């Protein structure tokens, strides 16, 4: 009998599906090692003088002159005399500017005495709204801007974890994920599962399939009245590492289960991603209604109000030339007014192509793209991040 027909003759069982998964995992692991040779881990590229000047909010001539007078350490220079900086070198320059610049505080935009840790959950009821894409681009931008950033992957699918170059089904099959810091038995401190990344000033807590057990375990824990309840577990876990970070970004799963509610209760701000289409907006409306009703029940359980410094709606996968999308974006703004971010995240081939190799527009070599395409993507992502950064600064009482 032809081997290709075995499945039809004998049926495909659970062990076959498991074999499919194992084969795919091994193949993906090989492909990732090939892609990131020789380190077999992701590594971050260097940044041009123009990019660094934009991150530090100084002029390129200022950078050039400070190198000439010896104020700044020398960095890699190509055969045309153009300087390129590692993320660590950008931070060294930032430290010097903080000590010697006229507006010292502007070079360190993170928390000051009295500022509370900003915990932002990126949420939506519907998959495909660019939650993970938005989360990782915001995290990387803020790390490059000088913030100390922690990212939590709270989605059992672990897409964000994979983006950082990890293979969750291989590396965290036995533990080491956010699940270990949230579970009701044998819980570990959050610091035990924080992973350093290839990105300077950016740490992350991975996810894995075991995280899906949290939903069932939480239901059982509520029935048994176990303490602390789910709505307090992440907030308490974050207290241990609070002093080490300025911003925490949480990539939530695309449903309003206990994982998302756990994130909402621990958050100081929400970022709701939405594609400007009728079905997506209708889905988001249902999400908001259900979230409102469910959070009220959570408040009764924990005996306090759940409040956020801000709730912002980010339009994603936006095509300005698409008439219906433009109309729906305008509709959203008319209903939700100032809660909708001015800057949308554009639909971009640069963003999607970079994502094919688990990279962002900050990681890819700009030379691999048409200049206009990568510049358009960077302008969009930077605009979104900078607008949200202003909102965070305002939450800290700054203008």
N, C-alpha and C positions, 0 to 999 in steps of 0.2 A: 504494500500500500504506500502511496505517496505520503512522505512525512508531513507535507503541507496540509493534508486532510485529517491528520490525527486528531486535531482539536474537534472536528465535527463528529468523528466516529466515537471518541471516548469522552468528549466534554472537557472543558477547561475548568480546573478546580482552583481552590485558594492557593495551593502550593505552586501552581503555574504562575499565578499573579505575583506571588512572592519572588519567584525566579525572575520575572520581568523586572521587578523593582531592584533586585540585587544586581542584575546585569546593567541596568541603567545607571545605578549608583556608582558601580565600578568604572563604567565608561566615562561618566561625568567627572569622576575624580581624576582619571587619566588626562582628560581634556583640559581640566583646570591646571594640572601640573605642567602640561605642555605650554599652556597660555602664559603662565607666570614663571617660566624658567628664567634664570637658574635658581631663583629663590624658592620656587614651588609655593610661594605665597604672593599675594598681591603686594605691589610696591607703588608708591606715589611718585609721579613725575615731578620735574622741576618747573618752576613758574617764571615767566618772563618779567622783565622790569616793568612793563606796562601793567601786567596783572598784579604785581606786588604793589605798585603805586596805587592802584584802585583799591586793594584790600586795606592798605594803611591810610588811605585818604590823603596822600601827599602827591606832589608832582614828580614826574620822571626826572626832571632836571634836579630836583632836591635830592633824589636818590643818587643820581650820578655825581653831584658835587660832594655829597657826604662820603662817597667812596673815594673820590679824588683827594679829599683832605684827611683821609684815614679815620674818619669817625665811625665808619661801618667796616666790618670785616670783609675780606675779599671772598667772592663766591665764584662758582664755575663760570667761565667765559668761553664762548665758542670762537671759531676762527674769524668771525666777523667783528669780534669785540663786544658781542651782546651778552649781558649778564643773565644768569638763570639761578634761581634760588630754590632750595629745599624748603619744606614747610617749617622745619626747625630753624633754618636761617632767617626766614621771614619773622619768626618769633623773636630771634635774637635782635634783629633790627628794630622790632616793636619795643623791646625792652630798652634799647638805647634811646629811642625817641621818647619813651615815657620818662626817662631820667633827664633828658636834655632838651626836649621840645617845649614850645611855649604853652601848648594845651595838653599837658601831660596826661590828664585823665581820659582824654579822647582816644588814646592809644590802648587803653585797657577798659573796654566797654562792659566787662562782666560785673558780677555782684560786688557791692560794697557793704560796709557794716550796716546791718539793719535790713538789707534786701533779702527777700525770701527766695528760695530755689524756685525757678520757673519750670513747671512740669506741663508739657504740652502733649495732649493726645490728638493724633491725626485719625479721624474717624469717618466712616460712611457705612451705610447699610448695604451698599451694593458693591460688588467687585468691579474692577476695571476703571475705578475713578482716580487712579494714580496716587493712592495713599502711600505706597512704599516708595515710589519715585519721588514724591514730594518730601517724604521723611528723610531719605538719605541725602538728597540735594541740600535741604535746609541744614542738616547736621554738618555736612562737610563745609558749607559756606560759613557757618558760625564758628567752626573750629579754625578755619583760615582767617576769620576776622578777629580771633584772639579769645574767644569764649572757651571755657572748659565744658565739653559736651559729653553727655551719656545718652546712648540710644538703647531703648528696650524693644525687642521684637516680641510682641504679645500675640502673634498669629502662628498657630501650630503648623501652617504651611511653610513658615520660616523663609520666605522670600528675601527678607531683609538680611537675615543671617547669611544666606547664600551670596548676596550682593557683596558682603564683606570678605568673601573668599573662603568661607567655611563650608564643609559638607556635613550638615546636621545629622543626616542619617548614618554617617560613618563616625564622625568625631564626637557626637553627643548622644549616641545611642544608649549609653549607660548613665547619662546624667550630665550635669554641668550647664543646665539651661535655666531660664527664668522660672520654670516649673519648680525647681528645687528650692527657690527662695519664696515660693508662694504656697506650696503644698502643706497639708494639715498635719502630716506626720514626718518626722525626721527632716524638718525644715532647716535650711542652712542660711547663713548671712548672705545678703546680696553681694557683698564684696567677694565672696567665694566663687561667684559665677560671672564676674565682670571680666571681659576679655579686652586686652590691649589690641589696638588695630594698627595697621600700617599708616594710618592717618594721624598726624601729630595733634594732640589735645582732644582726640575723639576715641572714647571707649564704647563698648557695646555689650549687651547681655543677649545671648542667642536664644533662639526658640528651637523646638523640635516637636515631633509627633506626640510625645508624652504629655505635652501641654494640654492636649485635648481632654486628658483625664481630669483636669481641673474643674470642668463643667459638672461632671458627675459627682466628683468628690465634694464640691461646694454644696450641691443639693443635699447630699447625705449629711454634711456638716451642719447645715441649717436645721435639718430635722433633729439632729442630736444637740443643737444649741452650742456648738463648739465655738470657742473664742480664741483670738479675735475673728470676727466674721469677715467675709470676703471683701467688703467695702473698706476695711481698714488695713488689709494685709500688705498691699503695695505701699501705701503711705508710710506704714511702720517700717517696712524694709528699706525705703529710701532714706529714712532718718539716719541710718548708720553711715551713709556715704554723702550726706547732704553737703558737708563742708568741702567736698572735693570737686563740686561741679557748679556751673552757673545755670545751665539749661539741660533739661531732660526731655527727650523726644520719644514718644511711644507710638509705634506702628500697631494699630489695633486690628483685630480680625473683622471681616466684613459682615458682622452680625451683632445683634445686641444681646449677647449672652453674658455670663458671669465674668468672663475675661474683660470684655469691654466695660462693663459696669465697675469692675475693680479699677480699671484705668481712669474712668470718669471721676470716681470718688477721690482719687489721689491727685488729680490734675488741678493746676491753677489757670489753665487756658485750654480752649478747644479750637482745633482747626478742622473744619468740615470740608472735605473735597467734593466737588460736584461737577460733572460734565454737563454743559448747558444744552440739555435735550429734555423734552417733555417727560419721558419715562424716568429719566434719572432724577429730575426735580421732584416728580411724584413720589419716587422711592425715598428721596431724602426727606420729604414732608412726612412720610410714614415713620421714618427713623426718628425724626425730631419729636413727633407725637408720642411714640412708644417710649423714647428716652425720657421725656418729661414725666410720664406716668410712672415709669419704673424707678426713676431717681427719687420721686416722692416716697415710694415704698422703702427705698434704701434709707432715706432721711429718718423715717419712723423707726427703722431698725437700729440705727446708730445714735439716734437722739440728737442730731444736729443737722443744720442745713448744709447742703452741698452747693457751694458757690464757686464761680470762676472769675478771674480778673477780666477775661474777655472771651468772646466766642466769635470767631471769624470764619467766613465762607470763602473758600478758594476755588475759583473757576479753573478747571483743568482741561487738558486736551482741546484747547480753544483754537479755532481757526478763524481769524478776523474776516477772511473773505467769504465765509459761510454765512449766508443771509439768515437762515433759521437759527443758527447758533447765536448770532449777534442779537437777534430778537429775544431769544430766551435769556441771554445774559442781561439785556436791558430789563426784561421782566423781573428777573431775580433782584436786580438793584432797586427797582421801583418798590418791591415788596419788603425787602430786608434792609434797604437804605444803607447806612454806614457800616453795617456788619459785613457786607460783601467787600472783599479786598479790591482795591483799584487795579492792581496788577494781576492779570491772569497768567497761568502757566500754559504757554503755547504748546500745541501739538507740533512736534519737531522730529524730523528724521534723525537729527544729531542725537537727541535724547534716546529715541527708540533704538538706533543703531548701536549706541554705546551700551545700552542695556542688554543687547544680545550677548555681550561678553562680560556681563556683570560689572559694568563700569558706568560712571557718570560723566557729565560734560566737564567736570573738574579733573577727571582722571585721564581721559583719552588724550592722545597726542593731537593738538589742533591741526597739525599738518595732514592728518588723515581725512579731513573734511574740506569741502569747499568753504572758503573763508566766510562768505556771507551766511552760510548755513550755521556754522558753529557760533559765529558772533550773535546771530539772532537768538539761538538757544541760550547762550550765556546771558545776554541782555534780559531775556525773559526770566530765567531762574534767579539771577541776581536781583532783579526788580522785586520779585515775590519775597525773597529772603530779606531784602533791605526794608521793605514795607512792614513785614512782620517783626523785624528787629526793632523798629520804631515803636510798635505796639508793646513789645516786651520792655523797652526802656521806659515807656510811659507807665507801665505797671509798677516799675521801680521808682516812680515819682520824678522821672527825668523827662525833659522835652527835647 
